[in-house]
Amino acid sequence: MFTDIGTEVYQAWSTEKRREEIGKLVEGYRAGVPVVVLCMTAAAVAGSHDDAREYLSDFMPLEERQAVVAAQAGADEEVQSLVRSFML
């Protein structure tokens, strides 16, 4: 139920607005927002996993995305897999 909060609002946004908001999410991640929150919210805003991955790659260079994945090495396998799927 609560996982869909905002979905209707995000769907009404233009591509430019989605891009702007995902850029803000990336800045939030760099300031300490958990990576899982970044990934899941980016997917909601973008409208799909694949679109979110594309937006994230626009805002985060490959080296940074690889570092994000490496930082999850000790995390739960499900979290590692989720992060890898968005970052690489």
C-alpha positions as CSV (number, residue, x, y, z in Angstrom):
1,M,0.0,0.0,0.0
2,F,2.6,2.6,1.1
3,T,5.1,1.5,-1.5
4,D,3.1,3.3,-4.1
5,I,3.1,6.7,-2.4
6,G,4.1,9.2,-4.9
7,T,3.9,7.0,-8.0
8,E,0.9,8.8,-9.5
9,V,2.7,12.1,-8.8
10,Y,5.9,11.0,-10.4
11,Q,4.1,9.7,-13.5
12,A,2.8,13.2,-14.1
13,W,6.3,14.7,-14.0
14,S,8.1,15.6,-17.2
15,T,11.4,13.9,-18.0
16,E,13.2,17.0,-17.0
17,K,11.5,17.1,-13.6
18,R,12.3,13.4,-13.0
19,R,15.9,14.0,-14.0
20,E,16.2,17.0,-11.6
21,E,14.7,15.0,-8.7
22,I,17.0,12.0,-9.3
23,G,19.9,14.4,-9.3
24,K,18.8,15.6,-5.9
25,L,18.5,12.0,-4.7
26,V,22.2,11.4,-5.8
27,E,23.2,14.5,-3.9
28,G,21.3,13.2,-0.9
29,Y,23.1,9.8,-1.2
30,R,26.4,11.7,-1.2
31,A,25.3,13.4,2.0
32,G,24.4,10.2,3.7
33,V,21.0,8.9,2.5
34,P,21.3,5.1,2.4
35,V,22.0,3.6,-1.0
36,V,18.9,1.4,-0.9
37,V,16.7,4.5,-0.5
38,L,18.5,6.1,-3.4
39,C,17.9,3.0,-5.6
40,M,14.3,2.4,-4.7
41,T,13.2,6.1,-4.8
42,A,15.0,6.6,-8.1
43,A,13.1,3.7,-9.6
44,A,9.8,5.1,-8.4
45,V,10.6,8.6,-9.7
46,A,12.0,7.3,-13.0
47,G,9.1,4.9,-13.6
48,S,11.2,1.8,-14.0
49,H,14.3,0.1,-12.8
50,D,16.0,0.4,-16.2
51,D,15.2,4.1,-16.5
52,A,16.5,4.7,-12.9
53,R,19.7,2.9,-13.8
54,E,20.2,5.2,-16.8
55,Y,19.5,8.3,-14.8
56,L,21.9,7.2,-12.0
57,S,24.6,6.5,-14.5
58,D,24.2,10.0,-15.9
59,F,24.8,11.5,-12.4
60,M,27.4,9.1,-11.1
61,P,30.6,8.2,-12.9
62,L,31.4,4.5,-13.3
63,E,34.1,4.7,-10.7
64,E,31.7,6.1,-8.1
65,R,29.1,3.4,-8.9
66,Q,31.7,0.7,-8.6
67,A,32.7,2.1,-5.2
68,V,29.1,2.0,-4.1
69,V,28.8,-1.6,-5.1
70,A,32.2,-2.4,-3.4
71,A,31.0,-0.7,-0.2
72,Q,28.1,-3.2,0.0
73,A,30.5,-6.2,0.2
74,G,29.5,-7.0,3.8
75,A,25.8,-6.4,3.3
76,D,23.0,-8.9,2.9
77,E,23.1,-10.7,-0.5
78,E,19.7,-9.3,-1.4
79,V,21.0,-5.7,-0.8
80,Q,24.2,-6.4,-2.7
81,S,22.2,-7.7,-5.7
82,L,19.8,-4.8,-5.6
83,V,22.6,-2.2,-5.5
84,R,24.6,-4.0,-8.3
85,S,21.5,-4.1,-10.5
86,F,21.1,-0.3,-10.3
87,M,24.8,0.7,-10.4
88,L,26.4,-1.6,-12.9
